[in-house]
Amino acid sequence: MSALFADLSTKTVRIKANKTTLFVVALGCLSVAVPASTSFAADAPGWRWYNDPMLPKKTAPKKTDAPSVTLTRTQTLTPTEQMDWFHRYYQDTLNDAAINSHDAKKVEKAMLLNQYVSNKSSEFGMTFKKVLLDNPELSYTKDRPTEQAARSTYLAAERTKKVRAVRSLAQSGWGLFFVYKGTEEIDQTLAPSVQQFATEHGVELLGITLDGVALPSIIQNRQNEQHINVPFSPALVLVNPGTGEMKPLAYGFISQEDLLGRFLNVATNFAPDF
């Protein structure tokens, strides 16, 4: 050890003599002073990795492709969507045949489609008849025959129903206002028919002139004097003097048969008759 320090002392003197050799001399001294069995790097935290055993490099696992999944969804078209598609296809086929009228194949395709549509219509008609027989309550003609033999009987029954409605309203206190202009030809033409209707069915009728000209075909007439307002004339208004209710029946010219129907509509509060 004394020799080592003596040697180190000597080298130190040389270092002082020549500063430029500092790094080389110090490194030479350390190589002498440290035994070969000592790992200097083991005591130096920054160098510890140098003496670690060589570890095998970790390889990243290969990415395996996820198995592809194919999803199949079946979508059923609604009846409306099916018909929309068919109408477009049918129209395209007809148009194609019309534009290319020399092409026998395209004309044949259009003819086949026409035949298909005709067959489907016939099939629907036959099924319709079958359903009516299975469900007679669905038939419109069950209560409203269209055959000539039964038509007159049906119309007579309908008229009787309407007449009952008129007389029922009349007995309940309802009457008629005939609002007119005596100078208008259509009002003059309608007046005798209205008076005849009221007389035949026992309905109280009062004519109200808007222009001051009374029509002689109406038995009872009054001046309006702003008592009643109607958007058009001539006008027929159902009136109940007891309650003060007023319900318009018709504007303009109307036949007696149609007027009977209007009375029935009011009597049933416009209930559907089919």
Short mmCIF file of the C-alpha atoms (twelve columns), coordinates in Angstrom:
data_MODEL
# 
_entry.id   MODEL 
# 
loop_
_atom_site.group_PDB 
_atom_site.id 
_atom_site.type_symbol 
_atom_site.label_atom_id 
_atom_site.label_alt_id 
_atom_site.label_comp_id 
_atom_site.label_asym_id 
_atom_site.label_seq_id 
_atom_site.Cartn_x 
_atom_site.Cartn_y 
_atom_site.Cartn_z 
_atom_site.pdbx_PDB_model_num 
ATOM 1   C CA . MET A 1   0.000    0.000   0.000   1 
ATOM 2   C CA . SER A 2   2.867    2.462   0.868   1 
ATOM 3   C CA . ALA A 3   4.401    1.804   -2.490  1 
ATOM 4   C CA . LEU A 4   1.065    2.438   -4.128  1 
ATOM 5   C CA . PHE A 5   0.612    5.738   -2.346  1 
ATOM 6   C CA . ALA A 6   4.271    6.626   -3.096  1 
ATOM 7   C CA . ASP A 7   3.636    5.902   -6.711  1 
ATOM 8   C CA . LEU A 8   0.411    7.888   -6.574  1 
ATOM 9   C CA . SER A 9   2.257    10.750  -4.837  1 
ATOM 10  C CA . THR A 10  4.853    10.777  -7.521  1 
ATOM 11  C CA . LYS A 11  2.260    10.851  -10.258 1 
ATOM 12  C CA . THR A 12  0.428    13.608  -8.424  1 
ATOM 13  C CA . VAL A 13  3.549    15.731  -8.515  1 
ATOM 14  C CA . ARG A 14  3.670    15.143  -12.227 1 
ATOM 15  C CA . ILE A 15  0.038    16.192  -12.551 1 
ATOM 16  C CA . LYS A 16  0.789    19.453  -10.824 1 
ATOM 17  C CA . ALA A 17  3.652    19.980  -13.166 1 
ATOM 18  C CA . ASN A 18  1.517    19.396  -16.210 1 
ATOM 19  C CA . LYS A 19  -2.220   19.930  -15.835 1 
ATOM 20  C CA . THR A 20  -2.951   18.805  -19.334 1 
ATOM 21  C CA . THR A 21  -2.182   15.222  -18.380 1 
ATOM 22  C CA . LEU A 22  -4.709   15.184  -15.529 1 
ATOM 23  C CA . PHE A 23  -7.321   12.933  -17.070 1 
ATOM 24  C CA . VAL A 24  -4.804   10.446  -18.505 1 
ATOM 25  C CA . VAL A 25  -2.734   10.113  -15.289 1 
ATOM 26  C CA . ALA A 26  -5.768   9.787   -12.999 1 
ATOM 27  C CA . LEU A 27  -7.224   7.104   -15.208 1 
ATOM 28  C CA . GLY A 28  -3.847   5.273   -15.118 1 
ATOM 29  C CA . CYS A 29  -3.734   5.465   -11.299 1 
ATOM 30  C CA . LEU A 30  -7.220   4.030   -10.951 1 
ATOM 31  C CA . SER A 31  -6.385   1.116   -13.163 1 
ATOM 32  C CA . VAL A 32  -3.552   0.240   -10.808 1 
ATOM 33  C CA . ALA A 33  -5.382   0.851   -7.510  1 
ATOM 34  C CA . VAL A 34  -8.561   -1.175  -8.145  1 
ATOM 35  C CA . PRO A 35  -8.204   -4.966  -7.914  1 
ATOM 36  C CA . ALA A 36  -9.228   -6.907  -10.984 1 
ATOM 37  C CA . SER A 37  -11.946  -8.722  -9.043  1 
ATOM 38  C CA . THR A 38  -13.734  -5.512  -8.059  1 
ATOM 39  C CA . SER A 39  -16.503  -4.223  -10.299 1 
ATOM 40  C CA . PHE A 40  -16.367  -0.498  -10.104 1 
ATOM 41  C CA . ALA A 41  -19.420  -0.197  -12.244 1 
ATOM 42  C CA . ALA A 42  -21.352  -2.167  -9.646  1 
ATOM 43  C CA . ASP A 43  -20.964  0.706   -7.163  1 
ATOM 44  C CA . ALA A 44  -21.929  3.351   -9.690  1 
ATOM 45  C CA . PRO A 45  -25.688  3.644   -9.905  1 
ATOM 46  C CA . GLY A 46  -25.507  5.173   -13.373 1 
ATOM 47  C CA . TRP A 47  -23.555  2.226   -14.734 1 
ATOM 48  C CA . ARG A 48  -25.413  -0.626  -13.058 1 
ATOM 49  C CA . TRP A 49  -27.036  -1.655  -16.297 1 
ATOM 50  C CA . TYR A 50  -23.574  -2.439  -17.767 1 
ATOM 51  C CA . ASN A 51  -23.109  -5.610  -15.669 1 
ATOM 52  C CA . ASP A 52  -26.752  -6.821  -15.916 1 
ATOM 53  C CA . PRO A 53  -27.127  -10.105 -17.757 1 
ATOM 54  C CA . MET A 54  -28.248  -9.808  -21.346 1 
ATOM 55  C CA . LEU A 55  -31.969  -10.365 -21.456 1 
ATOM 56  C CA . PRO A 56  -33.652  -11.637 -24.552 1 
ATOM 57  C CA . LYS A 57  -35.495  -8.937  -26.428 1 
ATOM 58  C CA . LYS A 58  -39.178  -9.004  -25.889 1 
ATOM 59  C CA . THR A 59  -41.065  -9.320  -29.106 1 
ATOM 60  C CA . ALA A 60  -44.535  -7.880  -29.327 1 
ATOM 61  C CA . PRO A 61  -47.148  -10.551 -29.922 1 
ATOM 62  C CA . LYS A 62  -48.356  -10.677 -33.431 1 
ATOM 63  C CA . LYS A 63  -51.734  -9.146  -33.858 1 
ATOM 64  C CA . THR A 64  -54.108  -11.722 -35.110 1 
ATOM 65  C CA . ASP A 65  -56.881  -10.453 -37.315 1 
ATOM 66  C CA . ALA A 66  -60.275  -10.820 -35.707 1 
ATOM 67  C CA . PRO A 67  -62.436  -13.252 -37.594 1 
ATOM 68  C CA . SER A 68  -64.747  -11.393 -39.948 1 
ATOM 69  C CA . VAL A 69  -68.421  -11.650 -39.120 1 
ATOM 70  C CA . THR A 70  -71.016  -11.286 -41.857 1 
ATOM 71  C CA . LEU A 71  -74.464  -10.291 -40.691 1 
ATOM 72  C CA . THR A 72  -77.356  -10.934 -43.001 1 
ATOM 73  C CA . ARG A 73  -80.652  -9.220  -42.325 1 
ATOM 74  C CA . THR A 74  -83.729  -10.060 -44.286 1 
ATOM 75  C CA . GLN A 75  -86.152  -7.178  -44.592 1 
ATOM 76  C CA . THR A 76  -89.677  -7.890  -45.733 1 
ATOM 77  C CA . LEU A 77  -91.314  -5.128  -47.728 1 
ATOM 78  C CA . THR A 78  -94.705  -3.945  -46.575 1 
ATOM 79  C CA . PRO A 79  -97.637  -4.471  -48.967 1 
ATOM 80  C CA . THR A 80  -97.547  -0.773  -49.860 1 
ATOM 81  C CA . GLU A 81  -93.815  -0.932  -50.587 1 
ATOM 82  C CA . GLN A 82  -94.344  -4.037  -52.715 1 
ATOM 83  C CA . MET A 83  -97.075  -2.338  -54.728 1 
ATOM 84  C CA . ASP A 84  -94.984  0.818   -55.145 1 
ATOM 85  C CA . TRP A 85  -92.131  -1.305  -56.472 1 
ATOM 86  C CA . PHE A 86  -94.431  -3.249  -58.826 1 
ATOM 87  C CA . HIS A 87  -96.081  -0.103  -60.175 1 
ATOM 88  C CA . ARG A 88  -92.676  1.359   -61.014 1 
ATOM 89  C CA . TYR A 89  -91.558  -1.899  -62.647 1 
ATOM 90  C CA . TYR A 90  -94.833  -2.242  -64.548 1 
ATOM 91  C CA . GLN A 91  -94.747  1.349   -65.799 1 
ATOM 92  C CA . ASP A 92  -91.078  1.041   -66.801 1 
ATOM 93  C CA . THR A 93  -91.885  -2.132  -68.748 1 
ATOM 94  C CA . LEU A 94  -94.791  -0.502  -70.597 1 
ATOM 95  C CA . ASN A 95  -92.753  2.606   -71.365 1 
ATOM 96  C CA . ASP A 96  -89.824  0.516   -72.551 1 
ATOM 97  C CA . ALA A 97  -92.104  -1.411  -74.889 1 
ATOM 98  C CA . ALA A 98  -93.708  1.787   -76.201 1 
ATOM 99  C CA . ILE A 99  -90.346  3.444   -76.887 1 
ATOM 100 C CA . ASN A 100 -88.897  0.275   -78.461 1 
ATOM 101 C CA . SER A 101 -92.046  -0.816  -80.271 1 
ATOM 102 C CA . HIS A 102 -89.977  -2.717  -82.877 1 
ATOM 103 C CA . ASP A 103 -88.505  -4.986  -80.169 1 
ATOM 104 C CA . ALA A 104 -90.714  -8.097  -80.014 1 
ATOM 105 C CA . LYS A 105 -89.191  -9.275  -76.729 1 
ATOM 106 C CA . LYS A 106 -90.001  -6.052  -74.921 1 
ATOM 107 C CA . VAL A 107 -93.534  -5.931  -76.305 1 
ATOM 108 C CA . GLU A 108 -94.042  -9.544  -75.261 1 
ATOM 109 C CA . LYS A 109 -92.828  -8.729  -71.736 1 
ATOM 110 C CA . ALA A 110 -95.350  -5.873  -71.513 1 
ATOM 111 C CA . MET A 111 -98.151  -8.152  -72.734 1 
ATOM 112 C CA . LEU A 112 -97.290  -10.791 -70.160 1 
ATOM 113 C CA . LEU A 113 -97.379  -8.192  -67.410 1 
ATOM 114 C CA . ASN A 114 -100.769 -6.942  -68.615 1 
ATOM 115 C CA . GLN A 115 -102.068 -10.479 -68.530 1 
ATOM 116 C CA . TYR A 116 -100.718 -10.946 -64.995 1 
ATOM 117 C CA . VAL A 117 -102.453 -7.764  -63.782 1 
ATOM 118 C CA . SER A 118 -105.710 -8.794  -65.446 1 
ATOM 119 C CA . ASN A 119 -105.591 -12.236 -63.805 1 
ATOM 120 C CA . LYS A 120 -104.913 -10.714 -60.376 1 
ATOM 121 C CA . SER A 121 -107.862 -8.325  -60.795 1 
ATOM 122 C CA . SER A 122 -110.157 -11.183 -61.769 1 
ATOM 123 C CA . GLU A 123 -108.943 -13.230 -58.810 1 
ATOM 124 C CA . PHE A 124 -109.617 -10.328 -56.447 1 
ATOM 125 C CA . GLY A 125 -113.129 -9.914  -57.856 1 
ATOM 126 C CA . MET A 126 -113.991 -13.562 -57.310 1 
ATOM 127 C CA . THR A 127 -112.593 -13.491 -53.766 1 
ATOM 128 C CA . PHE A 128 -114.634 -10.326 -53.135 1 
ATOM 129 C CA . LYS A 129 -117.835 -12.160 -54.105 1 
ATOM 130 C CA . LYS A 130 -116.946 -15.096 -51.874 1 
ATOM 131 C CA . VAL A 131 -116.339 -12.807 -48.886 1 
ATOM 132 C CA . LEU A 132 -119.714 -11.099 -49.421 1 
ATOM 133 C CA . LEU A 133 -121.456 -14.456 -49.296 1 
ATOM 134 C CA . ASP A 134 -119.587 -15.411 -46.136 1 
ATOM 135 C CA . ASN A 135 -120.256 -11.967 -44.604 1 
ATOM 136 C CA . PRO A 136 -123.558 -10.617 -46.007 1 
ATOM 137 C CA . GLU A 137 -123.490 -7.665  -43.609 1 
ATOM 138 C CA . LEU A 138 -120.675 -6.197  -45.718 1 
ATOM 139 C CA . SER A 139 -122.858 -5.953  -48.817 1 
ATOM 140 C CA . TYR A 140 -124.051 -2.451  -49.744 1 
ATOM 141 C CA . THR A 141 -126.782 -3.796  -51.989 1 
ATOM 142 C CA . LYS A 142 -128.312 -5.953  -49.251 1 
ATOM 143 C CA . ASP A 143 -130.307 -2.930  -48.026 1 
ATOM 144 C CA . ARG A 144 -129.910 -0.794  -51.157 1 
ATOM 145 C CA . PRO A 145 -130.758 -2.940  -54.155 1 
ATOM 146 C CA . THR A 146 -129.593 -1.802  -57.571 1 
ATOM 147 C CA . GLU A 147 -131.722 -4.192  -59.645 1 
ATOM 148 C CA . GLN A 148 -134.638 -2.471  -61.368 1 
ATOM 149 C CA . ALA A 149 -137.207 -4.919  -60.001 1 
ATOM 150 C CA . ALA A 150 -136.410 -4.005  -56.394 1 
ATOM 151 C CA . ARG A 151 -135.293 -0.429  -56.952 1 
ATOM 152 C CA . SER A 152 -138.773 1.134   -56.939 1 
ATOM 153 C CA . THR A 153 -139.693 -0.662  -53.724 1 
ATOM 154 C CA . TYR A 154 -136.501 0.519   -52.074 1 
ATOM 155 C CA . LEU A 155 -136.990 4.147   -53.177 1 
ATOM 156 C CA . ALA A 156 -140.588 4.139   -51.925 1 
ATOM 157 C CA . ALA A 157 -139.434 2.934   -48.512 1 
ATOM 158 C CA . GLU A 158 -136.747 5.613   -48.425 1 
ATOM 159 C CA . ARG A 159 -139.235 8.336   -49.276 1 
ATOM 160 C CA . THR A 160 -141.575 7.164   -46.539 1 
ATOM 161 C CA . LYS A 161 -138.705 7.426   -44.057 1 
ATOM 162 C CA . LYS A 162 -137.986 11.001  -45.147 1 
ATOM 163 C CA . VAL A 163 -141.631 12.049  -44.984 1 
ATOM 164 C CA . ARG A 164 -141.837 10.726  -41.433 1 
ATOM 165 C CA . ALA A 165 -138.808 12.820  -40.527 1 
ATOM 166 C CA . VAL A 166 -140.387 15.993  -41.943 1 
ATOM 167 C CA . ARG A 167 -143.672 15.452  -40.139 1 
ATOM 168 C CA . SER A 168 -141.898 14.564  -36.908 1 
ATOM 169 C CA . LEU A 169 -140.006 17.855  -37.011 1 
ATOM 170 C CA . ALA A 170 -143.144 19.778  -37.879 1 
ATOM 171 C CA . GLN A 171 -145.002 18.251  -34.930 1 
ATOM 172 C CA . SER A 172 -142.060 19.218  -32.686 1 
ATOM 173 C CA . GLY A 173 -142.607 22.893  -33.545 1 
ATOM 174 C CA . TRP A 174 -140.165 23.318  -36.426 1 
ATOM 175 C CA . GLY A 175 -141.078 25.460  -39.427 1 
ATOM 176 C CA . LEU A 176 -139.433 26.947  -42.525 1 
ATOM 177 C CA . PHE A 177 -138.137 30.377  -43.466 1 
ATOM 178 C CA . PHE A 178 -137.897 30.944  -47.218 1 
ATOM 179 C CA . VAL A 179 -135.517 33.852  -47.590 1 
ATOM 180 C CA . TYR A 180 -135.562 35.324  -51.091 1 
ATOM 181 C CA . LYS A 181 -135.323 38.316  -53.375 1 
ATOM 182 C CA . GLY A 182 -138.584 38.912  -55.223 1 
ATOM 183 C CA . THR A 183 -136.821 40.390  -58.237 1 
ATOM 184 C CA . GLU A 184 -134.578 37.339  -58.857 1 
ATOM 185 C CA . GLU A 185 -135.818 34.794  -61.419 1 
ATOM 186 C CA . ILE A 186 -134.397 31.725  -59.623 1 
ATOM 187 C CA . ASP A 187 -136.161 32.784  -56.416 1 
ATOM 188 C CA . GLN A 188 -139.416 33.233  -58.333 1 
ATOM 189 C CA . THR A 189 -139.027 29.746  -59.865 1 
ATOM 190 C CA . LEU A 190 -138.317 28.057  -56.516 1 
ATOM 191 C CA . ALA A 191 -141.097 29.736  -54.541 1 
ATOM 192 C CA . PRO A 192 -144.107 27.638  -55.828 1 
ATOM 193 C CA . SER A 193 -142.200 24.371  -55.190 1 
ATOM 194 C CA . VAL A 194 -141.364 25.415  -51.629 1 
ATOM 195 C CA . GLN A 195 -144.969 26.370  -50.877 1 
ATOM 196 C CA . GLN A 196 -146.240 23.080  -52.303 1 
ATOM 197 C CA . PHE A 197 -143.743 21.134  -50.181 1 
ATOM 198 C CA . ALA A 198 -144.798 22.939  -46.989 1 
ATOM 199 C CA . THR A 199 -148.507 22.428  -47.681 1 
ATOM 200 C CA . GLU A 200 -148.132 18.730  -48.520 1 
ATOM 201 C CA . HIS A 201 -146.115 17.877  -45.413 1 
ATOM 202 C CA . GLY A 202 -147.810 20.169  -42.906 1 
ATOM 203 C CA . VAL A 203 -144.838 22.480  -42.357 1 
ATOM 204 C CA . GLU A 204 -145.402 26.131  -41.367 1 
ATOM 205 C CA . LEU A 205 -143.782 28.356  -44.010 1 
ATOM 206 C CA . LEU A 206 -142.942 32.034  -43.806 1 
ATOM 207 C CA . GLY A 207 -141.456 33.889  -46.772 1 
ATOM 208 C CA . ILE A 208 -138.971 36.666  -45.935 1 
ATOM 209 C CA . THR A 209 -138.159 39.100  -48.733 1 
ATOM 210 C CA . LEU A 210 -134.739 40.717  -48.721 1 
ATOM 211 C CA . ASP A 211 -135.473 43.366  -51.359 1 
ATOM 212 C CA . GLY A 212 -139.016 44.296  -50.283 1 
ATOM 213 C CA . VAL A 213 -140.684 42.537  -53.245 1 
ATOM 214 C CA . ALA A 214 -143.046 39.815  -52.002 1 
ATOM 215 C CA . LEU A 215 -143.756 36.731  -54.091 1 
ATOM 216 C CA . PRO A 216 -147.452 35.918  -54.402 1 
ATOM 217 C CA . SER A 217 -146.768 32.169  -54.647 1 
ATOM 218 C CA . ILE A 218 -145.808 32.235  -50.961 1 
ATOM 219 C CA . ILE A 219 -148.907 32.435  -48.761 1 
ATOM 220 C CA . GLN A 220 -147.308 34.320  -45.849 1 
ATOM 221 C CA . ASN A 221 -144.600 36.944  -46.423 1 
ATOM 222 C CA . ARG A 222 -142.696 39.345  -44.197 1 
ATOM 223 C CA . GLN A 223 -140.149 42.077  -44.763 1 
ATOM 224 C CA . ASN A 224 -136.734 41.150  -43.463 1 
ATOM 225 C CA . GLU A 225 -135.924 44.385  -41.616 1 
ATOM 226 C CA . GLN A 226 -132.486 42.965  -40.738 1 
ATOM 227 C CA . HIS A 227 -133.998 40.172  -38.652 1 
ATOM 228 C CA . ILE A 228 -132.201 37.394  -40.518 1 
ATOM 229 C CA . ASN A 229 -128.876 37.239  -42.270 1 
ATOM 230 C CA . VAL A 230 -128.043 34.653  -44.943 1 
ATOM 231 C CA . PRO A 231 -124.860 34.461  -47.055 1 
ATOM 232 C CA . PHE A 232 -126.809 33.544  -50.245 1 
ATOM 233 C CA . SER A 233 -130.345 33.574  -51.508 1 
ATOM 234 C CA . PRO A 234 -132.661 31.924  -52.032 1 
ATOM 235 C CA . ALA A 235 -132.216 30.135  -48.728 1 
ATOM 236 C CA . LEU A 236 -134.305 27.671  -46.736 1 
ATOM 237 C CA . VAL A 237 -133.830 27.782  -42.979 1 
ATOM 238 C CA . LEU A 238 -135.328 25.384  -40.458 1 
ATOM 239 C CA . VAL A 239 -136.647 27.382  -37.501 1 
ATOM 240 C CA . ASN A 240 -138.029 26.473  -34.088 1 
ATOM 241 C CA . PRO A 241 -139.877 29.551  -32.709 1 
ATOM 242 C CA . GLY A 242 -140.234 27.945  -29.310 1 
ATOM 243 C CA . THR A 243 -136.484 27.516  -28.727 1 
ATOM 244 C CA . GLY A 244 -135.151 30.138  -31.121 1 
ATOM 245 C CA . GLU A 245 -132.993 27.551  -32.934 1 
ATOM 246 C CA . MET A 246 -132.211 28.036  -36.618 1 
ATOM 247 C CA . LYS A 247 -130.605 25.453  -38.941 1 
ATOM 248 C CA . PRO A 248 -129.867 26.094  -42.630 1 
ATOM 249 C CA . LEU A 249 -131.339 23.463  -44.957 1 
ATOM 250 C CA . ALA A 250 -130.400 24.642  -48.433 1 
ATOM 251 C CA . TYR A 251 -128.987 27.512  -50.487 1 
ATOM 252 C CA . GLY A 252 -129.962 28.023  -54.103 1 
ATOM 253 C CA . PHE A 253 -132.426 25.938  -56.066 1 
ATOM 254 C CA . ILE A 254 -133.367 22.527  -54.622 1 
ATOM 255 C CA . SER A 255 -135.904 19.884  -55.630 1 
ATOM 256 C CA . GLN A 256 -138.616 18.660  -53.288 1 
ATOM 257 C CA . GLU A 257 -137.055 15.176  -53.124 1 
ATOM 258 C CA . ASP A 258 -133.695 16.603  -52.134 1 
ATOM 259 C CA . LEU A 259 -135.406 18.825  -49.586 1 
ATOM 260 C CA . LEU A 260 -136.974 15.725  -48.040 1 
ATOM 261 C CA . GLY A 261 -133.477 14.285  -47.682 1 
ATOM 262 C CA . ARG A 262 -132.230 17.444  -45.986 1 
ATOM 263 C CA . PHE A 263 -135.032 17.186  -43.432 1 
ATOM 264 C CA . LEU A 264 -133.985 13.588  -42.734 1 
ATOM 265 C CA . ASN A 265 -130.353 14.672  -42.310 1 
ATOM 266 C CA . VAL A 266 -131.332 17.295  -39.747 1 
ATOM 267 C CA . ALA A 267 -133.749 14.953  -37.960 1 
ATOM 268 C CA . THR A 268 -130.997 12.305  -37.572 1 
ATOM 269 C CA . ASN A 269 -128.276 14.907  -36.875 1 
ATOM 270 C CA . PHE A 270 -126.596 13.988  -40.190 1 
ATOM 271 C CA . ALA A 271 -126.069 10.363  -39.201 1 
ATOM 272 C CA . PRO A 272 -124.563 8.214   -42.004 1 
ATOM 273 C CA . ASP A 273 -127.199 6.350   -43.998 1 
ATOM 274 C CA . PHE A 274 -124.957 3.573   -45.283 1 
# 
